[in-house]
Amino acid sequence: MDNLPSETIIRLACFLGVLVLMALAEWCAPRRTTTTDQPARWFNNLALVMLNSVVVRIALPMGAVGVALIAEAHGWGVFNMLQLPIWLAALLTVILLDFVIYLQHVLFHAVPVLWRLHRVHHADLDFDVTTGLRFHTIEIVISMSIKIAFVTVLGAPAIGVLIFEVLLNATAMFNHSNVRLPGWLDAVVRLIFVTPDMHRVHHSADPRETNSNYGFNLAWWDYLLGTYLAQPALGHDGMTIGLEDFRDEQQAERIGAMLAMPFLPSASHGDVGQAPPVRS
């Protein structure tokens, strides 16, 4: 377990580096005009991130990387039984964990009680780098528990889990950023990775668009499983971001309201899970 402090330093350095980089990119080349009080919104979104980090550290102190080290030491899991080369096990870990997160994301849309948690993420009235970090505390704990369980069964190597965690965090901030990419670059990048324009569709207030483009890192799963939607019907400048049930900044952009949101009644899409559409 001596590697845990270095893991924390690596993840924190990557987090801060990508956050600053994407914030600068948003300032230099914004994709959409923002509609909310940005300093207050950033403060509340980042406050929720800090709260989540503390809660997860207390509730699940080992984290996914720590559990991977324990599994490796005891020979638990499929990869340890097969004795795969470390490079292959690490590569498969990154790909398979990404698929698990895709499936988890679909589940959080399809199951009503889980959607109530996940709608905190979707209720953000603007779409930028901090949106990629904004999740209800209970959802974060559930997500980490799922990752820990899968890492244990898989026997995933700690280095593969660490790479995945850093990639997931970095790509979530990238593909939630309010950055304008040249059309040709977006088209090339989204062949492999989820781009901001691709994921922004997922944050549309139109439920038909909300229930598409579930990927956070690799774009493959949306293509292969029929949940890909290329563009929003009203275009990126004309689309409405957020949820129809939470349009007031006091409801959608304050940390107290975010934490209470899963327990509040609401009409239409805000109160029910939505199964992902299947597209050919």
N, C-alpha and C positions, 0 to 999 in steps of 0.2 A: 504493500500500500504506500510505499515511499514515493511512488510516482504521482500521487494525487496533487501535491502542491504544484508541481510543474504543469500538470494538466490544467489546473485552474489558471495559472499564469498564461499559458498558451491560448486558452479559450478567451480570457479577458482581453488579451492583446489583440487577437483577431477581431473580437467583437468591437472594440473601440476603434480599431483601424478602419474596418469596413463601414461603421456608422459614420465616422467623420468623412470618409471618402465619398459615400453616397450622398451625404448632406451637402457637400461641396458641389457634387455633380447636379443635384437638384437645384441648387442656387444658380449654377452656370447655364443649365439647359433644362428648364422645367417643362414637363409634358402638359400639365393642366394648371389653370389658375386656382389657387387655394381659396376656400370659402369660409374658413373658420379662424378663430383667434389662435394663431400658430404657437406663440410662446406658451399659452395656457395648455393647449392640446399636447404639445411635446412634453411639458412638465408632467401632465397626468399619465400619458402613455409610458414615459420612462419611469415614473414612480411605480406604476404597476409592474414593470419589469423587475425593478429592485425588490419589491415585495415578493414576487414569484420566486426570485433567486434565493431569498432567505428561507421561504417556506419549503422549497424543494430540498435545500441543504439540510434543514432540520428533519423533514419527513423521510427523505431518502438520501441519507448522508453519503452512501457509497456511490450513488449515481451509476450510470450505465458503464462508464469506464472502470470504476471500482469493482463492479460485479463481474465484468469481463476478466479482470485480474484474478478474482477468486475462482471463477470457473476454470481458467487456465491452470491455476495451481492445483485444482482437484481433478482435472481431466474431464470436466463436465461438458456436455454438448456435442453436437454432431461433428463439428470441425475438429475438435480435440480427439474424438474417437477415430476419425478418418486420417488424422495426422497430416492434414493438408499443408503444403508449403505456406509460409507466413504471408508471402505476397499474394497468393491466390485467395487465401482465407480472408485477407484484408479487403481485397477487391470485391469479392462476393459479399462481404459484410456491408460495404457501402451501398452496393446495388440492392441487396435484399432488404436492408433497413429502409432504404428510400421507398421501396414498394410497400413496406409495412406502413410507413407514414402516409402514403397515398391512400391505402385502404382505410386507415384510421380516419383520415380526413373525410372520405366518403361516408363513413359510419357516423361521424359527428353531424353530418347534414341529414342523414336518413332517419336517425333515431330521435324522436322528439325531446327526450330529456337531455340528450347530449347536445342537440341543436341549441337548447336554451343556454348552455354554457358557451358554445361556439359563436353564438350571435354577438357576443361581446367583441369579438374580432371583426365581424362584419358591420357592426354599427358605427364604426369610425366614419365620420362625414367627409373626411379627406383621405387620400391614398398616398402615403409616402413611406420613407424608410422606417418610421416608428410604428406604422401599421403592422409591419412584419414581426414586431415584438410584442404586440398587444393581444394577450390571451387571458381569459379568466384563470385565477389561481387553481381552481379545482381541475380545469382542463389540463393545465400544465402538469399537475401531479398525476392525473390519469395517463397522460401521454408518456411521462417518464416511467411509470409503472409498466406500461405496455412494452416500451423499449427494453427495460430491464428483464422482463420475462422472455422476450424474444432473444436477447443477447445470451441469456442463460441456456435456453434450449439449443440455440445455434452453436454455442461454444465460440462465439466471435472473439477474435484477438483484440486486445485492448487498443492496439495501434489503429486497427480498422474502425473501431468504435469512436476513437478520438477524431480521426479524419472525418468520419461521417458527421459527428456533432459539430465540428468546425464548419464543414461544408454546408450543413443544413442551416446553421445560424447565418452564415455569410450570404447564401443564396436567397434566404427568406428576406433579408434586408435589401438585396439587389432587386429581386423581382417584385417587391412592394414599393420600390422607389419611384418618385415622381420625376423620372428622367426621360428625355426624348432621345431615343436611339434612331439613327438613320434607318429608313425602311429596309434597305438591303442587309444591314447588320442584324436587325431584329429577325429577318427571315432566315438568316444563316444560323444565328445562335439558338433560335427556338427549335431547330432540328434536333438538338441535344438537350439544351437547358431551357428552363422556363424563363421568359423575358418579362419585363414590366408590362408591356402591352398585352402579353398573353395572360398574365395573372390578373391584370386590372379588370378584365371581363368578369372574372369570378367575384369581384366586389361590386358588381352592378346591383342596383335596387330591384331590377327585373329578375324574379325567381328563375326564369328560364335560363338566364345567363349566370346567376349565382351558382346554379347547379351544373357547372362545367369547369374545366381547367383546374382540377384539384391538385395538380402537381406542385411541389415546392422547390424541387431541385431538377430532377430529370423529367423531361417532357414526354418521354416514351409512353408512360402509363396512360396518359390521356389519349394518345393516338391509338394505342393497342386496344383499349377497353371502351372506346366510343364516347368519351366524355370531353372531347376536344371541340372548342368553338373558336374560330379564327378571330372574329371581330365582334364588338357589340353592335346591336342594330342601329343605335343612334350615333355611333362613332365615339371615339374616346373623349372628344371635347363636349359632345352632347349628352353622354350618358350620366345618370345620377348614381353617385357613390353612396353606399350605406344601405340601411333598411328603411322601408316606408314607415315602420312603427316607431322609429327613434330618430326624429328629425331635429329635435331641439338640442343645442349644445350642452345644456345642463343635464339632459338625459344621456347623451351619447359620449361626452368628452370629459367627464369628471370621474375621478377614480372611485369615489363612493358609489356613484350611479352605476359604474361598470361592474363593481363587485355585487351590487344588488340586482342587476339586470336579469340573471337567470331566474329570479324568484318573482319577477313582475309579470302580471298578465298583459297580453297584447293581442291585437287582431291579426288576421291574415297570416302571412309567411312568418312573422316574428314569433308565432306561438306553436308552430308545428314543424317537424322535420320534413325534408323534401328528398325523395329518392332521386338519385342522379339520372338524367335523361340518357337514353342510349341513342347514339347517332351512328349512321353508317359512314 
